[in-house]
Amino acid sequence: MSFFTKFFVLLLISFPLFAGGGSIKGKVTDKATTEALIGANVVVQSEQWGAATDLNGYYIIKNIPAGTYTIKASYVGYESFEHKDVVLKNFQVVELNFELESDFILQEIVVVDKKYFEQKSTNTCKVISSDEIKNLPVRGIDNLIPLQSGVVVQDKNIFVRGARSDETGYYIEGVPVQVAGYEACYSYIKPNAEEYEKVDENVFKESFKTPLSTFAVDVDAASYTNVRRFLSSMQIPPKDAVRVEEFINYFDYDYPSPDNEPVKIYTELSKCPWNKDNLLVHIGIKGKELKRDQAGPSNLVFLIDVSGSMQPENKLPLLKRAFKLLTKQLRSDDRVSIVVYASSTGLVLEPTYGYDKEKILDAISNLEAGGSTAGGAGIQLAYKIAEQNFMSDGNNRVILATDGDFNVGISNTDELVKFIQDKKQKGIFLSVLGFGGENLKDSRLEKLADDGDGHYSYIDNFMEAKKVFVNELGATLFTIAKDSKIQVEFNPAKVKEYRLVGYENRALNDEDFDDDKKDGGEIGAGHTVTALYEITLQDDIEEINQSQLKYQVIAIKESAINTDEILTVKFRYKDPDGTESKLISQPVLFSSLKEKPSINFNFSAAVAMFGMILKDSDYKGEANLDYILELAEANLGEDEFGYREEFVQLVENAKRLNHFAER
C-alpha cells in the first residue's frame, strides 16, 4: 500500500476529530417498555441535520454549529417529542434521550414474545474507537485488522469467526466502506439482493391516433410502504422501486358510495398542479362497503416462510405480530390453517375454526426461523389444504408471507404462474405479504399476487400490519369485483394529447378490454381505485381534417366537435363468482372544470408529484418538495388514521436527504 493511500485513509478517519461545532447523541426508547426504537428519526428543527437510531436505539448528530436548538424525535405509531432550548457549544457533546409514547393510532397494547437477545443469531460486531486505535501497537490501520479476536487473514482475504470474506462488513462513522490494506481481495458488505422490475414510464399520446387508453385496475400499495422504509431510514430509494399509481392508491379517498352496483365511477377535472398549461383528470372507482356479517366465512391458509433469512426483527417477528392481529379479527365460522416452508414443508396448524383463537395464536407464537429457503411442496400443500376445506359460499384464500427469497416448490416461473391461475379458476385466490429488506424480490411478489387475483402488500412496521389486517380487513380479504379493467376514450376534438400517470405494468391492449378471457385487477370491499391523466387541449381540428390517405377518410365526427364531452370512462368487471363481465361508463364534461379542486384531487396530485420526483420522471414539470408539502398539508382532510400526516413526514425526510433538491 502506498504512503499516500495510507495517509488519505488516515486523514478521512481523522476528519471528525478536527471538525468544528458540537454533537448531540442519545437513545430513543419506548416509554412503556423501555425497549429501543430502531430507525426513529431525530432531527434538529428548522435545519437539515438529523440521524436515525441504530439497532440499539442510539443516534448521534455531529458537526452542529454552536447555537440554541429544538431537537425532535419521531417514530411511526408514537407521539413525537421535542427538547427545546438546547444550548450547544463548539466541541461540546450533549446527551439527549427520548422516551416516546404510543399515540392514538395504536389503540391497544401489544405483547411481544420475541426474546431480547437473539440466541440463534450468527452475527458478530466489534466497535473500535479512535482512542483504541491510538493505543494499539500498529503503524497503520492496515495492520489493525489481524489483531482483532476471531479474525484470520489468509491470502489477502479476511475471515471473521469462520465466515466467508464477503460476509464481513466494515463501517467508519456509520458509513459502509471497503477495507483498506489488502491489494488483491477486499472484504465487502454483502450486496443488496433486492429486485425491482425496470419499467419505462408512460409518455404523451395523441388522442386522434391513439384514442383509447386501457389498463387493469391496481389497488396494491406495496411500492409506497417499501419506499417509506427507505425514507424512514434516511436512505434514497431505488427509482425502480417507485410505482406512482401505488403511491396514489395507498390512500383512501372520499368518493361517493355505490347505490345498486358493486362499484361507482367518480371524476374531476381541474388545472394540472405540476404543469399549469395542462389539465388533470382525476378518476376514482369506489367499491361498495361490506359489513363483516354480510360477508361469507373465510377459509384461510397462511403459507409462511420460516427460512433462516426470516430471523431479523422486521421479518418473522413482525410477521407473527401481523398474523396475530388478523387472528383476533376472525369470526367463529372462519377457518385457518398454517403451512410453513424452509428446508422442509409442514402443516403446523390443521384447519381450526375462529372460535379457537388461542390455538391459532399459540401456533403462530411457536414459529421459528431456520434452514435454507427450499420450500419443497409448500405452495402445493397450501392449496391442497384450501381445496379440502373449500367454502362454496365463502372467501377461499392462501396468504403467502415471505421476504421474497423463496422457492415454494415449483422452480419454473411459468409452471408456478399456471398453477396459481388454475387454482384461481377454482375460486382460491392468492394474496402476498412482503417483509424485510436487502432480500426483497418485489417484482416476483407483485406478479404472484396479480396472477392469483389477490393483493400484494409490503409490511414495513406494525402500523402497516394494522392497516392491512384491521383498518382495511374487508378490502384485504373480500373481493367484490374481479377482472376489473378501465378504458378511457378521448375525444380528439377536445383533447390533443394525454398521459396516464403510472400503471405502466398494468397496461392492456385495447382489444383486451372486451375480452373476458383477459385477466384484470381486483377490488375489495370498500376499496378505492384512483387514476390520473394529464391532458392537453386540442388547438387545431382543421389540420386533422385536412390530413388525407388514399384508402381511408381521416376526420373527426361533427358530433365530437359539438359535444361538451372530453372523454368517457368505461369500467368493466366480473362478480367474484361470475364468468361474464359487466360494463358501466361515465363521460367527463369540459364544463365540469373546477377552479378550486377538491381535497381528493389536490392530495392525490401531491402524492403523484412526490412519486414522480423520487422516480426522477421526465414529466414532473414544476413539481418540487416545498410545493408538495404546501399542497399536502392544506389537503389532509379528516385523516382518521394519520396516514396523510405521515406522508408529510416522508416528504420532510426526502428534503433532509438533499438528494432530491435539484429534481
N, C-alpha and C positions, 0 to 999 in steps of 0.2 A: 504494500500500500504506500503511495507516495506521501511525502511530507505535507504537501498542500492539501491533499484529500483529507488526511487526518486532522489537519488544522481547521479545515472547513467544518467537519463534523463536530469537533470540539467547540467551535465558535457558535454553531447552531444551538448546542445544548446550553451554552453559557448565556445566550441572549436573555432569558428570563431573569438571570441573576443581576443584570445591569439595567433592566428596563425601569423607566420611571413609573410613578403612580403607585397605587396600593392594590391590595387584593381583598376580596370578600369570599369567605368559604364557610361551609357548614353542612348540615344534614337536613333532609326533608323526610318526615315520618308521618304515619297515620296517628292522629291524636288518641284514638280509641285503642288501637292495638300496639302502638309504638313500632310497628314494622316499617322498614324503609320503603319509600315510594320510588320506584325505578322509572327514570325518564321524565320526572317532574321538571317543569320549566322554572328557572329562577332568572329574573331579568331586572336590569336597572331601568326604572321607569323613565320615560322621556328620552332614553338613549337607545342605541342599538347594540348594547352589550348584554350578554346573558350566557347561560350554560344549562345543560340538562344533567340531572343526577345520574350517578353510575349505578352499578348493580347493588351497591350497599347504601344507596341513598345520598351519597356525598356529592358536593359540587364545589367548584372554585371558579371565580371570575377574576382574571388578572389584569394588570396594567390599566387600572381605572384612575384617571386624573383626580388629584385632591379636590374635595368638594363635599357638599351635603346632598344625599340622595334618598330616594324611596326605592326599596327593594321589594319585589313582588314574587311570590311563589304560587304556581298554579298547576293543577293536575285534573284530568278529566274525571268527573264524578265527585270532586271535592270543592269546597269553598276556597277561593283564593285568599291569601293573607299578605299583608304588607307591613314591613318595618319602615317607619317613616323617620325622617331627620337623622339618617345615618351619616355621621361625620367620618370622612376618610382622609387621612394624610398620606403624603408620599412615603412609599416603602413600608406602610403600615398594613398589617393583616387583621381584618376584622372578622370575627366569627359570628355568624347569624344562623341560628337553627329555626326551622319551621315545623310546626305541628298542625297539619291540615285536618279539618273536619269534613266528614261526608256531607254533601249538600242535599237539597230536597229531591234530587233525581233518584237517589238510591232507594228510599222508602222502605228499606229492610236491612237487617243485619245478616251478613253472610259469614258462615263459619267455614274457614279454610282448613282442610285436613292435610295440607302439604307440610311436611317436616321442614323446619327452618334450615337444617343442614342437608345437603344433597349427598347422602352417603354413597350412592352408586356412581356419582359423577367422577369421570377420569380426568377432569380438567385440573390444572395446577397453575398458580400465578405467583410470581415473585416481583415485588416492587423494590427498586434500587434507587435511593435518593441521591441527590448531588453530593450531600455530605458523606455518604458511604463511599461514593466513587473517589472522593478526595483522599479518604483514609486507606484505600486499598493499595497494595504494593504493585501497581501496574504502571507502565509507561503510556498507555493509551487505552481507549475503550475497546479496541480490538482484542486486547489481552484480558478483558474483564469477563467475557462470556464463559470460558472454560473453568473459571473459579467458582461458578455457582453450583450449588448442590443438585445432583441428578443430571448434570449436563455433560454430554460426551461430544467431543469434536473429532470427527474422523473423515479423512479425505475431503476436507474443507466443507463438510456438511455438519449441521448442528442437530443433535438429538437430545430431547428433554424427556427423561424418565422412559426411554424406550420408544417414544412416539416417532413417527416419521418426520423428516425435516420440514415437510410442507404443512405440518400441523402446529408449528411454532410461530406465534405472532409476537411482534415487538412494538412497543408504544413509547414515544417520547412526548411528555406533556399531553398524553391522551391521544396523540396522533399516530396511526399505524405507519411504520416505516420498515424499509428493508434493513438488514443487518450489515453494518459496516465491518470491514476487516477480513472478509473472505472473498477471494477473487473468482473462484470457479463456480461456486454454487451458493447462493444466498438462501437462507430460510425466509419464508414469506407467509403472510396470513392466507389461510385457505380461501381461494377465490369465491366470490359470491355466486351461488348457483341458481339464483332466481331467474325465471324465464318469462319473457313477455313477447307477445306477438307484435311484430312491426307492421303497422298499418298506415297507408298513405291517406291523409285526411281528404275529406270531400272538397271538391272545387266548385266554382260557379258554373252553372249550366244555362244555356239559352233555352228559354221556355218554348220557343217556336220549334226548335229542332228536337228538344227532349222535354215534352210537356208533362211527363209522368215521373214521379219520384216514389219508389216503393221500398219498404223495409219491414222487417219483423220487429214487433214491439220488444222492448227490453226494460225490465224493471230491476235488473241486477244493480247492486250498488257497491260491489267489491272493490272496484277501482278507487272509489273515494276513500273507503276505510283503509285500504292499503297505502295510498298516498298520505293519508293522515298519520300513519305510523312513521313515515319518513319525516314529515314536517314536525311532528311532536317531539322527535329526537333531534331536531335541528339538522336534518340531512336533506340533501337535494334529491328528489325522487327521479327515477329514470323517466325520460319523456314517453317511452312506450308503455309505461305503467298507467298513463293518464288516458282514460276514455271519458270524454267530456259528457256524453249522454248519461253515464253512470254517476257523475258528479251531480248533474241536474236532478236525476231521479232518486238520489239519496234522500231528498227532502219531500215531505208531503205538501201538497198544495190544496188550497181551499176551493175545490171545484164543486159545483152542484151535484148532488147525488142523482143516480138514475131513477126514473119512475117505474116503467114496466120492463125495460130491457136490463140485461146484466151490466151494461156499460152506457156511458153518456159522453158525447163529444163537447169540449169547451174550446173556444178560440178567442184570440185577442190580437189586435193589430195596433202598432204604435211605431215611433221612431226607434231606430236601432241604436242602443246606447254607445256602442263602440265605433259606430260609423253613422254620423248624423245625416249623411246624404241618402242613406238607405232606410228601409223599413224592416221591422222584425215581426214575424208571425209566430205567435205562441199557441201551440196546440196541446190540449190536455185531454186525457181519457180517464174517466173516473169509474172504478169498479164498484158495484153495489156492496154495501156493508152486509155482513153476515154475522148474526149473533151466534154465540157458541152453541146454544140449544137448537139453532136452526140447521147447524151443520151435522152431517153424519159422523159416526165414530171413526177413529183413526187407527189404522194398522201400521205401526211404525217399526222399522228395523234400523237401528243405529249400527253403521259399519265404521268401526273406529280403528285408526292406525295407532298401534302401540309399539312401533319400532323404536330403536334406540334414539333416533333423531327427534323423537317427540318428548324427550325429557325436559327441556327448558320450561321455565315458568309460563311463558306465553304460548305454550303448545298444550301438552296433555293436561297439566294442572288447570289451565284456563278452560280447556275443553270440558273437563269434568264439571267445573262450576257452571258452564253453559248448559250442559245436558241436565244438570240438577234443576236449573231454572225451568227448563222445558217439562221435566217430570212433574214439577209442582203445579203445572197448568193442566195436567191430564184430567180427563173426566173418568168416571168409574168404568164406562164401557169402552174406553180406548185401550189399545193393546200395544205393548212394547217388547221387542226382542233386541238383544245386543250381540253382534258378531265382531270379533276383533281379528286383526291380522298383523303379523310381523314375520318372524321366521316360520311360524306355523299359523294356521287359522283355527278358530274355535268359536263355538256358541257359548258365551259366558252367562247369558240370561235367556232361558226359554221364554216363549210368549207369556207375558204377565199382564194382567188387567190393571187399569189405572187406579183401582181402589187399593191395590197393594203397593203403594208408593215406597214404603220402607224397603221392600225387597229390591225395587229398581234402584233406589238411591244407594243401597249397600253395594250392589253390583258395580255401579259407577265409581264409588269410593275405592273399591278394590282394584281398579285398573292400574297397571304399572307399565312403564315403557322399558323395552329392552329387546335386543335382537336386531337382525337386518330387516330391510323392507322387502321381503319376498312373500307376497301375500297368499301364495298357494291359490286355493279356490275361494278367496274371500268374497268377491262380488257374486260368484255363483251361489254360494251358501246364503248370502243375504237375500238375494232374490228368491231362492228356494223357500226360505222361511216366510217371506212376504206372500208367496203364492199359496203356501199351505194354510195360511191364516187370512186369505183374501176376504175382504168385506165388500160385497157387491153394492151395498148402499152407503159405503164409507170412503174414506181417504186412505189409499194404499201408497206408501212412500218409503223408499230407502234413503237414509240421510248419511252420506259419506263425509267423514271428518278426517282431515289429514293435513300435513304440512306441504303436500304436493309431490314429495319424492316417493311415489308409490308404485307398486306393482300388485294390482288386486287380483291377479290370477290369469288374466288374458294379456299376453305381452304384445300382441299385434294390435295397433291402434284401430285399424279398420274393423277387426273382429270385435273389439270392445264396443265400438260405436254401434255396430249391427246388433250385438247382444242387448245393449241398453235400449235401442229403438224397438226391437222385437218385444221387450218386456213392457215398453211404454204402450204399445198397441193392445196389450192385455190389461191395461189400466193401472200399472205400477210405475209411479214416477220416481225420479231421482233428484234430490237436492244435494248440494255440495257446500261444505264449510271449509274454508282455508284458515290455517293457523300458522303463526310464527313468521320468521323471515329467514333470509340467507339461503333458503332452500325452496322457496315458494315457486311452484310451477303454475303460475297464474293462467297462462293460455290454455293449458291442459284442463285445469279445473273448470274454467268457463265453458269449454267445449263439451265436457261431460254433462254439465248441468243443462246446457242447451239441447243436447241430444236426448236427455232424459225428461224433457218438459218440466224442469224444475228451476229453482233459483240458485245462484251462486253468491254466497256471502263470504266476506273476509272478516274474521273476528279478531280485532286487534286489542281489545280490552273487555273488561266485564260489562261496561256500559253498553257496548255494541251487542254483546250476548243478550242483554236485557231488551234491547231494541228489537232484535230478531225474534226472540222466543217469548217475550211478554207483551211489549207495546204493539208489535205487529204480527202477533201469532197467527191471526186469521189469514192475513196476506201470505205468510210464510208457508202455511200448511194446506190451505184450502183454495183450490183453483176454481174460478168461476167462468173463465173463458180461456180456451186453449187455441193453439194455432192462429194467434191473433196477428193481423197484418194491417199496416197503414199504407194507403196510396193517396198521394196528393196530385191532383191535376191542376196545372197552372193555366190561366187564361193569357195567351201570348199578346192579346190586345191591351192588357193591363200590366203584365209582368214581363220585363225583359230578361232578367237573369235571377236565379235563385241558388242558394247553397244551404244544404241540410247540415246543421251543427251536430257533429258526432254521428253515431250509428254506422260507422264505416264497416264494422264486421257483422252487421245485421242486414246489409243491403240484399235486395232480391231483384231478380229480373222482373220486368213489368208484367209479363205473362204469368208469373208465379202467383200474382195476387188472386186470380180467379181459379187457380189450380188447387183443389182441396187436398191433393197428394203432397203438396209442398208444405214443409213444416214452418210454423210461425213461432211467436212467443206466447208466454202465459201471463195471465193477470190474476192475482189473488184477490180474495175478498177485501174490499176497501182500498185496494191499491190505486195509486195514480200513476199514469204514464205521461211524460211531458217531452215534446219535441219542439225545436226552434228552427225556423227558416229565416235566413237573411235574404231579402229580395231587393231588386232594383226595378223601378217603374219603366214601362215602355215609353219611348220618346219618338219613335218613327215607324208607324204602321205602314206608311206608303212604301217604304223601302222593302218591306217584307212582301207586300202585294205585287210589287214590280218584278220580284225575282221569279223567273220562269224556267221550267225544264221542258224538254221536248215531249216527254210522255206523262208528265204529271202537272196538275194545276196546283200552284202554291199560293194560297190566300187564306186570310183569316175570315171566318164567318161574320156576317153582318150582326148576328145576334151576340157574338162575343164582344163586338165593339160597343154595342148599345147597352149591355148589361152592367150592373154595378158589381157583379161578382169578379173577384180577382183570382180566386182558386176555389176548389172543392176538396174537402177532406173526406175520404172514404175509409171505413173501418170494417174489416171482415174477421169473423171469429167463429169458433165452434163451441157448443156447450161441452162441459167436461166429459160427458159420456156420448157426445154426438159424433157423427161422421160427415154430415153436410154442414157447410158454413152458412152464416147469416151475414147480411150486409146492412150497415147504416151509413148515412152520409150527411154532410152539412157544408154549405157554402160559406165563404168569408167575403163580406162586402167591403168595398172601399170606403163606403160611408160610415163604417164602424170604427174608422181610425180614431184613436184616442190621443188627446193632447197630454193627459195625465193618466198614464197606465196604472194598473192595479199593483198591489203588493206582490201577488203571484208573478206578474210579468217582470217587475223590477228585480226581485230576489233571484229568480231563475236566470235572468240576464247577468247578474253579478256573479253567480256561480259559473256560468258558461265562460265569462271573461277570465275568471281565475283559472279554469281548466285550460283555456287557450294560452294563457301566459305560461303556465307550467309546461305545456307542450311546445311552447315557442312556435305557435301557429303563425302561418303566413297571413292569416285573416283576422288577427287580433285587433287591427286598426289602432284606435286611440286608447285601447284598454291599458290601464295601469293600476297598480295595487292601491294607491291612495283613492282613486275613483271607485274601485271595487269596495273598499271599506266604507266610503261615504254612502254608496248605494245600498249596500247590505245592511248597515246599521240603521238606515232610515226605513227599512222594509223588513224588520224582524217579525212583524205580526205577533200572534199570540205566543208562538214558540213554546208550547206546553212542556216539552222535554229538554229544551235548551240546545237543540241541535244547531239552530241558526246562530246562536251566540257562540257556539263552539267554532263554527265556520269562520266567524270574525277573528277568533283567536288564531286559527290556522293561517289566515292572511297576514296577521301580525307577525307570526313566526316566519313566513316567507319574506316579509320585509326585513327582518333582522338578519336573514341569511345574506342579504345584499346581492346575491347571485342573480335575482330577477329584476333588479333595479333598472337595468338598461333594456329590459324586454318590453 
